C-alpha cells in the first residue's frame, strides 16, 4: 500500500486523500453506531496504486477505534472485507458479505 495521507472529513462523512491533485474518497453514513460504507472513488488515472485500499483501511480503523460496526454497501468495500477476514469482526451480527 502506498504511503497515502488519509484524513477523516467528519463534516462530509468521508475519508479522503489528494493524490496528484485528484481527490480520492470513501463515503459513509453513520446510523446508530453503524458506519455504512456507501461509495469509494478514485479517479481512473490513479487506479492500481492501492489508494482505495488505503482509504478503506483508514475507515475501518476509525470505526473500530470508535466502537462502530461496519456495513459495506459499496462493492469495493465489500470485496475488501471478503479478502481480509480480520476486518469481518466489524460486521453487525447477521450481515453477510
Residue frames relative to the residue before (quaternion, step in Angstrom):
aa qw qx qy qz dx dy dz
X 1.0000 0.0000 0.0000 0.0000 0.00 0.00 0.00
X 0.4781 -0.6856 0.4602 0.2991 3.60 -0.92 0.83
X 0.5196 -0.5822 0.5055 0.3682 3.54 -1.25 0.34
X 0.1162 0.8046 -0.5614 0.1549 3.54 0.04 1.34
X 0.3319 -0.7462 0.5472 0.1832 3.56 -0.82 1.02
X 0.0501 -0.8110 0.5823 -0.0265 3.56 -0.15 1.32
X 0.0999 -0.7897 0.6037 0.0431 3.55 -0.93 0.93
X 0.4029 -0.6769 0.5607 0.2550 3.52 -1.26 0.53
X 0.1191 -0.7664 0.6300 0.0402 3.55 -0.64 1.16
X 0.2055 -0.8312 0.5069 0.0996 3.57 0.18 1.32
X 0.6210 0.5606 -0.3450 0.4254 3.61 1.01 -0.74
X 0.7434 0.3559 -0.2013 0.5292 3.59 1.10 -0.71
X 0.3600 -0.7523 0.4705 0.2882 3.61 1.31 -0.03
X 0.6241 0.5026 -0.3718 0.4686 3.53 0.69 1.12
X 0.3421 -0.6494 0.6311 0.2509 3.48 -1.43 0.28
X 0.0038 0.8403 -0.5373 0.0715 3.56 -0.82 0.94
X 0.0080 -0.7441 0.6673 0.0311 3.46 -1.39 0.36
X 0.2668 -0.7320 0.5993 0.1841 3.55 -1.21 0.48
X 0.0225 -0.7912 0.6094 -0.0455 3.55 -0.76 1.13
X 0.8414 -0.0463 -0.0177 0.5382 3.56 -0.77 1.07
X 0.7216 -0.4591 0.2343 0.4622 3.57 1.03 0.85
X 0.6367 0.5168 -0.3268 0.4699 3.61 1.30 0.03
X 0.3821 -0.7063 0.5497 0.2302 3.56 -0.96 0.90
X 0.0794 -0.7554 0.6502 0.0177 3.55 -0.95 1.01
X 0.0291 0.8471 -0.5259 0.0708 3.59 -0.84 0.87
X 0.1651 -0.7178 0.6651 0.1231 3.48 -1.40 0.39
X 0.1965 -0.8191 0.5355 0.0611 3.55 -0.42 1.29
X 0.0178 -0.7907 0.6118 0.0123 3.54 -1.20 0.56
X 0.2272 -0.6918 0.6559 0.1989 3.49 -1.45 0.16
X 0.2383 -0.7597 0.5875 0.1449 3.57 -0.94 0.85
X 0.0529 0.7949 -0.5962 0.0993 3.54 -0.63 1.20
X 0.8461 -0.1664 0.0753 0.5008 3.57 -0.55 1.20
X 0.7506 -0.4135 0.2160 0.4679 3.57 0.82 0.99
X 0.6233 0.4811 -0.3508 0.5069 3.56 1.26 0.35
X 0.2539 -0.7485 0.5971 0.1371 3.55 -0.79 1.08
X 0.1461 -0.7790 0.6071 0.0576 3.55 -0.51 1.22
X 0.2211 -0.7763 0.5809 0.1047 3.57 -0.38 1.26
X 0.1275 -0.8705 0.4753 0.0086 3.55 -0.26 1.33
X 0.8213 -0.0118 0.0614 0.5671 3.60 1.04 -0.61
X 0.0672 -0.7521 0.6541 0.0451 3.54 -1.10 0.79
X 0.0030 -0.8233 0.5656 -0.0473 3.56 -0.80 1.01
X 0.0749 0.7404 -0.6614 0.0935 3.51 -0.85 1.14
X 0.4829 -0.6762 0.4612 0.3113 3.62 -0.69 0.99
X 0.6210 -0.5875 0.3789 0.3544 3.57 -1.04 0.83
X 0.6195 0.5686 -0.3420 0.4194 3.60 1.03 -0.74
X 0.7258 0.4075 -0.2257 0.5062 3.59 1.22 -0.47
X 0.3813 0.7660 -0.4519 0.2521 3.56 1.29 0.01
X 0.7930 0.3484 -0.2480 0.4339 3.54 -1.21 0.56
X 0.5911 0.5907 -0.3631 0.4121 3.59 1.24 0.13
X 0.5351 -0.6431 0.3998 0.3746 3.60 1.24 -0.06
X 0.3653 0.7588 -0.4749 0.2555 3.57 1.25 0.25
X 0.6458 0.5106 -0.3275 0.4638 3.60 0.91 -0.85
X 0.6382 0.5194 -0.3289 0.4634 3.59 0.98 -0.79
X 0.6426 0.5211 -0.3272 0.4565 3.60 0.97 -0.80
X 0.6308 0.5251 -0.3262 0.4689 3.58 1.05 -0.76
X 0.6776 0.4895 -0.2885 0.4669 3.57 0.92 -0.93
X 0.6203 0.5359 -0.3435 0.4583 3.60 0.96 -0.80
X 0.6672 0.4957 -0.3012 0.4674 3.59 0.91 -0.89
X 0.6583 0.5096 -0.3097 0.4594 3.59 0.95 -0.86
X 0.6757 0.4871 -0.3007 0.4645 3.59 0.89 -0.88
X 0.6363 0.5205 -0.3303 0.4637 3.59 1.00 -0.77
X 0.6482 0.5107 -0.3150 0.4688 3.57 0.99 -0.82
X 0.6415 0.5259 -0.3220 0.4563 3.57 0.93 -0.90
X 0.6695 0.4957 -0.3037 0.4624 3.56 0.88 -0.91
X 0.6525 0.5199 -0.3133 0.4537 3.61 0.95 -0.84
X 0.7043 0.4476 -0.2541 0.4890 3.58 1.12 -0.68
X 0.4688 -0.6775 0.4398 0.3574 3.59 1.27 -0.24
X 0.4394 0.6911 -0.4535 0.3516 3.58 1.22 0.50
X 0.3749 -0.6502 0.6004 0.2762 3.51 -1.33 0.36
X 0.2893 -0.7633 0.5574 0.1519 3.58 -1.25 0.37
X 0.1084 -0.7472 0.6530 0.0587 3.54 -1.00 0.95
X 0.2471 -0.7936 0.5391 0.1362 3.61 -0.56 1.13
X 0.0801 -0.8098 0.5812 0.0042 3.59 -0.02 1.28
X 0.6222 0.5113 -0.3197 0.4991 3.57 1.22 -0.51
X 0.5141 -0.6686 0.4387 0.3103 3.60 -0.85 0.94
X 0.6294 0.5283 -0.3524 0.4478 3.61 0.98 -0.72
X 0.6693 0.4891 -0.3045 0.4692 3.60 0.87 -0.91
X 0.6141 0.5492 -0.3423 0.4517 3.59 1.02 -0.79
X 0.6834 0.4691 -0.2864 0.4805 3.60 0.84 -0.96
X 0.6104 0.5454 -0.3523 0.4536 3.60 0.99 -0.78
X 0.7006 0.4632 -0.2775 0.4665 3.58 0.83 -0.96
X 0.5991 0.5395 -0.3623 0.4677 3.61 1.10 -0.56
X 0.7174 0.4537 -0.2413 0.4704 3.58 0.98 -0.88
X 0.7460 0.2975 -0.1762 0.5691 3.58 1.25 -0.35
X 0.2237 -0.8394 0.4812 0.1172 3.58 0.31 1.28
X 0.5877 0.5894 -0.3770 0.4063 3.61 1.10 -0.58
X 0.6353 0.5345 -0.3276 0.4510 3.60 1.18 -0.48
X 0.5715 0.6486 -0.3658 0.3448 3.57 1.19 -0.49
X 0.5109 0.6330 -0.4267 0.3952 3.61 1.23 -0.19
X 0.6279 0.5460 -0.3265 0.4483 3.59 1.26 -0.35
X 0.5229 0.6465 -0.4151 0.3693 3.60 1.22 -0.25
X 0.4919 -0.6227 0.5028 0.3429 3.60 -1.07 0.63
X 0.6257 -0.5331 0.4038 0.4016 3.58 -1.15 0.58
X 0.8150 0.2545 -0.2059 0.4782 3.55 -0.93 0.95
X 0.5543 0.5908 -0.4104 0.4186 3.63 1.20 -0.19
X 0.1551 -0.8119 0.5600 0.0559 3.57 -0.67 1.11
X 0.3935 -0.7074 0.5407 0.2286 3.52 -1.07 0.81
